[in-house]
Amino acid sequence: MAKDKLSFEQALEKLEKIVEQIESGKIGLEESIARYEEGIKLVKQCREILDAAEKKIQLLAKAEGGQLLAEEKAERQAGRAEDEVPF
């Protein structure tokens, strides 16, 4: 894998090609292992990109309304649960 970070789309495309190569059975065991190792690094990079994007979205959502959307949903559900307590 190149030292430069790939975009999410580039990493995903490269990962798909690696999977195709391994699944084709046209490469040997050693090459499959090397490709697998490269794929693991690409998966890690994709997760890092997605995690960063999620954090950015949460910050934007919080800045927009002052409270994360996930927190608002949890509070609404907790409010419903209190209303549904049978006595």
Buried (B, 14 or more C-beta within 10 A) or exposed (E): EEEEEBEBEBBBEBBEEBEEBBEEEEEEEEEBEEBEEBBEEBEEBBEEBEEEEEEEEBEEBEEEEEEBEEEEEEEEEEEEEEEEEEE
